[in-house]
Amino acid sequence: MGSMTTINGVEVYRAEPTGEPRGALIVIEEIWGLVDHIKGIADRWATEGYLAVAPDLLSRGGISPEVGEELFRANSSPDEAVRTAMQPKLREKLAPVREPAYGEWATAQLVKLVDALVEEPGIDGRIGVTGFCFGGTYSFALAAADDRVRAAVPFYGTAPDAGRIAGIACPILALYGEQDHALMEKLPEVREAMNAAGVDFTEVVYEGAGHAFFNDTNSIAYRPEIAADAWAKATAFIGEHVG
């Protein structure tokens, strides 16, 4: 449905809706990069009536879609030895992405996308953001950095610190798996910071799910019924606040 293009200097996968768009949605990749799974999610949002753009933020850090697919296949292997052997390469590839300067660059790229989307015909400032894992983290980050974003739906993302949370002006729907222990440990602190900042923050924690429960290419983590419920909640939330 979509195709690769460049918007305001940012390389993206762009999926067009049929007819007039209900708004625009930025769809941010998992740590595996701009792989077909993420492009497919952008296509699904286009089917819902939105102009969906999925930026490639990770190739600059060394995780091109090809590298990401290789790492993902090893990480999701049923063979524990294969998963273990992949860990050093994964840590090596992720090192640049975890530098603060990279985070600043990536957030600036997302703001550039917002700059372009507000000028798109038929969008009229109706812009939302969603993302998964790495993309969930940057969904939070963009909401904190740009008050033109009308809604954010981070899937299993890490929220920013309290100082940046105070900059969030849009409603947030955050989706988690209760077995995603690192995020669950931080959730009470996130909830407190959101409340203190007056952010319209809704959390959904799915029992029996862990990280990456939405990824239907991950045979280990995927939970189809939970993913379907999360999609229904996400589309309704974006429909209410963006579409």
C-alpha positions as CSV (number, residue, x, y, z in Angstrom):
1,M,0.0,0.0,0.0
2,G,2.8,2.4,0.9
3,S,6.2,3.3,-0.4
4,M,9.5,4.7,0.8
5,T,10.0,8.4,0.4
6,T,11.7,11.4,2.1
7,I,9.7,14.0,4.0
8,N,11.5,17.1,5.2
9,G,14.8,15.3,5.0
10,V,13.5,12.3,7.0
11,E,13.4,8.9,5.2
12,V,10.0,7.3,5.8
13,Y,7.6,4.6,4.7
14,R,4.4,6.5,3.7
15,A,1.0,4.9,3.5
16,E,-1.9,6.8,2.1
17,P,-5.5,6.4,3.0
18,T,-8.3,6.2,0.5
19,G,-10.1,9.5,0.2
20,E,-9.6,12.5,2.5
21,P,-7.4,11.6,5.5
22,R,-8.9,11.6,9.0
23,G,-5.5,12.9,10.2
24,A,-1.8,11.9,10.2
25,L,-0.1,9.3,12.4
26,I,3.6,8.9,12.9
27,V,4.4,5.2,13.4
28,I,7.7,4.6,15.1
29,E,9.6,1.3,14.7
30,E,10.7,-1.3,17.2
31,I,14.4,-1.7,17.9
32,W,14.6,-4.0,14.9
33,G,14.3,-1.0,12.6
34,L,11.9,-0.2,9.7
35,V,11.1,-3.8,8.9
36,D,8.0,-5.1,7.0
37,H,6.1,-5.7,10.3
38,I,6.2,-1.9,11.0
39,K,5.3,-1.0,7.4
40,G,2.4,-3.4,7.8
41,I,1.2,-1.5,10.8
42,A,1.4,1.8,8.9
43,D,-0.7,0.2,6.2
44,R,-3.3,-0.8,8.8
45,W,-3.5,2.8,10.0
46,A,-3.9,4.0,6.4
47,T,-6.8,1.5,6.1
48,E,-8.3,3.2,9.2
49,G,-8.2,6.5,7.2
50,Y,-5.0,8.1,8.3
51,L,-1.9,9.3,6.5
52,A,0.6,7.0,8.2
53,V,4.4,7.8,8.1
54,A,6.9,5.4,9.6
55,P,10.4,7.1,9.9
56,D,13.6,5.2,9.6
57,L,15.4,6.4,12.7
58,L,17.6,3.4,13.3
59,S,19.6,2.9,10.1
60,R,21.8,5.9,11.1
61,G,22.7,3.9,14.3
62,G,23.6,0.8,12.3
63,I,20.3,-1.1,12.5
64,S,19.2,-1.0,8.9
65,P,16.1,-3.1,8.1
66,E,18.3,-5.9,6.8
67,V,20.4,-5.9,10.0
68,G,17.3,-5.7,12.1
69,E,15.7,-8.7,10.4
70,E,18.8,-10.7,11.1
71,L,18.9,-9.7,14.8
72,F,15.2,-10.3,15.2
73,R,15.3,-13.8,13.7
74,A,18.1,-14.8,16.1
75,N,16.5,-13.1,19.1
76,S,13.1,-14.9,18.5
77,S,14.6,-18.3,17.7
78,P,13.2,-21.2,19.7
79,D,16.8,-22.3,20.2
80,E,18.1,-20.7,23.4
81,A,21.7,-21.1,22.2
82,V,21.0,-19.0,19.1
83,R,19.4,-16.3,21.2
84,T,22.3,-16.3,23.6
85,A,24.9,-16.2,20.9
86,M,23.2,-13.2,19.3
87,Q,23.3,-11.0,22.5
88,P,26.9,-9.6,22.0
89,K,26.1,-8.4,18.5
90,L,22.8,-6.9,19.7
91,R,24.5,-5.0,22.4
92,E,27.1,-3.7,19.9
93,K,24.5,-2.6,17.5
94,L,22.4,-0.9,20.2
95,A,25.3,1.0,21.7
96,P,25.1,4.1,19.4
97,V,21.3,4.3,19.7
98,R,21.6,4.6,23.5
99,E,23.8,7.7,23.5
100,P,22.0,10.9,24.6
101,A,23.1,12.7,21.4
102,Y,21.3,10.0,19.4
103,G,18.1,10.6,21.3
104,E,18.3,14.3,20.7
105,W,18.8,13.7,17.0
106,A,16.0,11.2,16.7
107,T,13.5,13.5,18.5
108,A,14.5,16.3,16.3
109,Q,13.8,14.1,13.2
110,L,10.3,13.4,14.6
111,V,9.7,17.2,15.1
112,K,10.7,17.7,11.5
113,L,8.1,15.2,10.5
114,V,5.5,17.2,12.5
115,D,6.7,20.3,10.7
116,A,5.9,18.7,7.4
117,L,2.7,17.0,8.4
118,V,1.0,20.3,9.6
119,E,1.4,21.5,6.0
120,E,-0.1,18.4,4.4
121,P,-3.4,19.0,2.6
122,G,-6.4,17.8,4.6
123,I,-4.5,17.2,7.9
124,D,-5.4,20.5,9.6
125,G,-3.1,19.9,12.5
126,R,-4.6,16.5,13.3
127,I,-1.4,14.6,14.2
128,G,-0.8,11.6,16.5
129,V,2.0,9.3,17.2
130,T,2.3,5.6,18.1
131,G,5.3,3.2,18.4
132,F,6.6,0.0,19.8
133,C,9.5,-0.6,22.3
134,F,12.0,1.9,20.9
135,G,9.1,3.5,19.1
136,G,7.0,3.6,22.3
137,T,9.8,5.4,24.0
138,Y,10.0,8.0,21.2
139,S,6.2,8.3,21.1
140,F,6.5,9.6,24.7
141,A,9.5,11.7,23.7
142,L,7.8,13.4,20.8
143,A,4.7,14.1,22.9
144,A,6.9,15.8,25.5
145,A,8.9,17.8,22.8
146,D,6.1,19.0,20.5
147,D,2.7,20.3,21.7
148,R,1.3,20.1,18.2
149,V,0.9,16.3,18.7
150,R,-2.8,15.7,19.7
151,A,-2.4,12.1,21.0
152,A,0.2,9.4,21.7
153,V,-0.2,5.7,22.0
154,P,3.1,4.1,23.2
155,F,3.3,0.3,23.2
156,Y,5.7,-0.9,25.9
157,G,7.8,2.3,25.8
158,T,9.9,3.9,28.5
159,A,8.5,7.3,29.6
160,P,10.8,10.3,29.9
161,D,11.9,11.7,33.3
162,A,9.5,13.9,35.3
163,G,10.9,17.1,33.9
164,R,10.1,16.1,30.4
165,I,6.7,14.6,31.3
166,A,5.8,18.1,32.5
167,G,6.0,19.1,28.8
168,I,3.4,16.7,27.6
169,A,0.2,18.5,26.4
170,C,-1.7,15.7,24.8
171,P,-3.6,12.6,26.1
172,I,-1.5,9.4,26.4
173,L,-2.7,5.8,26.1
174,A,0.2,3.6,27.3
175,L,-0.1,-0.2,26.6
176,Y,2.0,-2.6,28.6
177,G,2.4,-6.3,29.3
178,E,2.4,-7.2,33.0
179,Q,5.3,-9.6,32.5
180,D,7.5,-6.7,31.1
181,H,9.2,-6.4,34.5
182,A,11.5,-3.4,33.9
183,L,8.6,-1.2,32.7
184,M,6.3,-2.5,35.5
185,E,8.8,-1.5,38.1
186,K,8.9,2.0,36.8
187,L,5.1,2.4,36.1
188,P,4.1,3.7,39.6
189,E,6.8,6.4,39.3
190,V,5.5,7.2,35.8
191,R,1.9,7.3,36.9
192,E,2.9,9.7,39.8
193,A,4.8,12.0,37.4
194,M,1.9,12.1,34.9
195,N,-0.6,12.9,37.6
196,A,1.6,15.6,39.1
197,A,2.0,17.2,35.6
198,G,-1.7,17.1,34.9
199,V,-1.3,14.8,31.9
200,D,-4.3,12.9,30.7
201,F,-2.6,9.5,31.1
202,T,-4.4,6.2,30.6
203,E,-2.5,3.0,31.2
204,V,-3.5,-0.5,30.2
205,V,-1.6,-3.5,31.6
206,Y,-2.4,-6.8,30.0
207,E,-2.1,-9.9,32.2
208,G,-0.3,-12.8,30.7
209,A,1.6,-10.6,28.2
210,G,5.2,-9.4,28.1
211,H,7.3,-7.2,25.9
212,A,6.4,-7.2,22.2
213,F,3.0,-8.8,22.7
214,F,1.7,-6.9,19.6
215,N,4.4,-8.3,17.2
216,D,2.7,-11.0,15.2
217,T,6.1,-12.1,13.7
218,N,7.4,-12.9,17.1
219,S,6.2,-16.5,17.9
220,I,7.5,-16.2,21.5
221,A,6.0,-12.9,22.6
222,Y,2.9,-12.5,20.4
223,R,-0.5,-12.7,22.1
224,P,-3.2,-12.5,19.4
225,E,-6.2,-11.8,21.6
226,I,-4.4,-9.1,23.6
227,A,-3.0,-7.6,20.4
228,A,-6.5,-7.4,19.0
229,D,-7.8,-5.7,22.1
230,A,-4.8,-3.2,22.1
231,W,-5.5,-2.4,18.4
232,A,-9.1,-1.7,19.2
233,K,-8.2,0.6,22.1
234,A,-5.5,2.4,20.0
235,T,-7.7,3.0,17.0
236,A,-10.6,4.2,19.3
237,F,-8.2,6.6,21.2
238,I,-6.7,8.0,18.0
239,G,-10.1,8.3,16.5
240,E,-11.3,10.3,19.5
241,H,-8.4,12.7,19.8
242,V,-7.0,12.9,16.2
243,G,-9.6,11.6,13.7
